[in-house]
């Protein structure tokens, strides 16, 4: 990478966004007027977020989800430009799977990226127990201090996008209060969300956002570096969700991530929410 701080910003912002923005799915207790027998209501979401560091624009995060009665697909498209355009990074992620008993069962995950330095990809396939196959390109030698992965680490895990779908698609009245096991192709870690506070939605004084604090716990496939330690001990990563009454779902409004280079944020700019049986029910710019 061009410099360490740029790499850290990219890892923190993109990694968290990939998880957090997957939460654009309906919460069971807020299901639409005509839920299916298992409580799942189809919904499509198309959203755009801006990524910033210390108030300066870094790029955009585009998100699309299509959650049906029995299956789901989630797609993200991230573009980051830093150092006056010297460093550029673009990543495209896709995941799909089935929904059973309100729980996502991922089947296929693909992540492709390209930057000013290099390009690569991650592909994963799932069976009923967990990860069935993994392909990471370019192949690299693991550092000697990498905490080793075992077959047990790949059981019962979610890909990064399906993870927050699992967190929000529950009978809880809030997306906070869940912990999910995740494998991203290289690292096995847990993400836990706990309630932090309620606060007014910026620009919408009559609406209240629920703020969840995010706890990252590395399990295996990681290096015990100072960067990892700081991320694991941080209590300042937060996601703010707000209710969208017309669609009766929780919407990630913002993500705040502290980094060695300053405060990184992801903020909602535009969203369109559509219920297939009713058409568009909400939009905002």
N, C-alpha and C positions, 0 to 999 in steps of 0.2 A: 504494500500500500504506500501511498505518498508519504504519510506520516502516521505515527501511532494514534494521535488524537482523532484523525479522520476515520481510522479503522474502528476505533471504539465507538464513535458516534454512529457509524453505519451498523455495527453489530447490535448495539443497544436499540436504536430506533427501529430498524427494519425487523429485527427479531421480535420485539414486543408488539409492533404493529401487526405483524402477521398473525399473532395470536389474538390481540385485542379486537381487531376489526372483524374477526370471524363471529363476533358476538352479535352481529346484525341479523338475528334470528328471533322468532317469537318465544317468549317465556310461557310455559304451560299455564300458569294461573292467569295470564293475560290473553288467553287464546281468543281468536276471533269468534264471531257469532255462530259459525257453523263448523266446529271442530270435528275431525274424524273420530271414530270409535276409540282410538288409542290416544286422543288428545292432541294430535299433531295437525296444525292448520297450515296449508300451503301459503308461501309468501315469497316474493322476489324483492330484492333490494339492490339498488345501484347507488353507490356513494363515492364521494370524492373528498379527500382530506389533504391538508397542507402540512408539510414537515418543516419545522424551523429549529434553529439553534440560537439561543440568546436573542430572539426576536428577528433574526435574519432567515430568509427563506432558503431551505435546502432542497426541496423537491415536493413531489406529490405522491399520494397513495390512492390508487383507484381500487374499489372493492365491488364485487358482484356476488350475490348469493341467490340460489334457487333451491328452496327447501320445499319438497313435495310431501305427499302423504307417507311414502315409504322410502324415498331416496333424496339425496341432497348433492349439490355441487357448490363449491366455493372457489372464487378466483380473485387474485390480487395482481396488481401491476404497480411496481414502485420505481420511481426515477429520482435519483439524487445527484446533485451537482454541487461541488465544493471547491474551495481554493480558486475562485474566479473562473470556474469551468475546467481547471486543470484536471481535477479528479471527477470522473463521472461513473455512476453505478446504476444498473437497471436490473430488476429482478421480476420474474413472472412465476406465480405459484398457482397450482390447480390441485384440488382434492375432490374426491367423490366417494360416496358410500351409501349405506342403507340406514334407515331409522327403525329400530326395534325397541319396543317398550320405552319410548321417549329417549333412547340412548343412541347416539351416532356410532355406526360401525364402519370405520374407514376401509376402503378397498384399494384405492390408488392415490398416490401422492407424487407430484412432479414439481420440481423447483429448478428453474434455469436462470442464470445470471451472467452478465457481462459487464466489464468495467474497463477503465483506462489501463488497468494492469493485466487482468486475465479474465477468462470466462470459465464456466463450469456448470455442473448440474447435479441434482440429487433426485433419484427415483426410488420409490418404495412401494411394495405390494404387501397386502395384509391378508391373513387368513383368520379363522375364528378365534385363534389364540393370541395373535399379535402380528409382529413383523415376519413376513415370509421371505422377502428378498429385499436387498438394498444395493443400489449402484451409486457410487460417488465418483464424479469425474471433475478435474483430473485426480488420479490416484496419488496419494502422498504418504510418506512414511510418518507414522505417529512418533511424537516426541517421547523420549524415555520416561518422562514424568507423567504421561497421560494415564489417568485412572482407567484400568481396563474394563471393557464391556464384556458381559457374559450373556449366554442365551436367556437367562432369567430376566435380564434387564429389558428384553424385547417383547416380553409377554404383557398383554393387557394395557398397551400404550396407545396414545393418539398421536397423529401428526400435528404440527403446530396449528393448522387451521381448524381441524376437527376438535382440537382441545377446548377452545372457548365455546364452541357449539355445545360440547358436553357440559361445560360449566353453566351456561345460560338455559339450556333445555332441560329444566328440572321443575319440581313442584315448589321450589323455594320462591318466596316473594321478592327476592333480591338476587342479583348475580354474585353478590359477595357471599363468602362462607363455604367455598368449594375448593378442593385441591385435586389437580389432574396430573397424571403421569404422561410425559411427552418424550418422543424421540424424533429428532430432526434429521436423521441420517448419519449423524456423527455423535451427538451428545444425548444422553438420557438425563432428564431433569424433571423436577416437579414445579408447577406453578400453583400458588395458593392465593386466593382473593379473600380479604377480610374487610368488614365494614369499617370505614374511616369516619364518615360524616355525611350530612346532607348540606347542599348549598344551592343558591339560586343559579339558574341557567343564565349565562351572560347573554344579554340582549332579549331575554324572555323572563322578566321579573315575576310572572305569574306561574312559572314552572320551577320545579325543584329537581336537582340532579343528585343521584346517589353515587358517592365516591368510594371506590374500593381501593385498598392498598394491596399492591402485588408483591408477593414474596417468591423469590427464585431460589430453588435449592438444587445444586448440581448433584448428580448421583454417579454417573460414569461417563467415560468418553471425553472428559474435559481435562485441562491442565490446571493444577492448583496455583495459578498465577495471582499476582496482586489484583489484576483486573477482575478475575473470577471472584476473589474474596470480597472485593468492594461491592460487586453486583449482588452477591449472596447475602451480604450483611446490610444492604441498603433497605431503609424503611420509607423511602421517598418516591418509589415508583407508584403512580396512581392512574386509575382509569375512572373517568366520570361518565355515568350512564344517565340518560333522561328518558322519561316515558313519552311515547308518541301515542296519544289517546286514540286518534283515528284508526291506527293499526293495532293498538294495544300490544306494543312491544317495547322493550328496552333498547335504546340506541346509544352506542358509544359516542359521547360528545367530544371527549378529549383524552389524550394520554400524555402524562408528564414523566420524563425520564431524566434523572440527574446523570451527567457524564463528566469525565475529567475536563472536558472542554467547555462545560457550562450546562445550562438547562435546555434539554431537547423536548419539543412538544409535537404532538400530532393533533390537529384540530379539524373538526368537521366543517366543510365548506358547502357541500351540496349533497342532497339525498333524494331519491325517489323510491317510494315503497308501493308495491302493487300486490294485491290479492287476486289471483287468477280468476276467481269467481265473481269479483266485484270491480276489477279494474284498479286504477291508481287511487290510493286512499290518502296519501300524504306526499308532500314534496316541500323542499326548503332550499334556499340559496343563501 
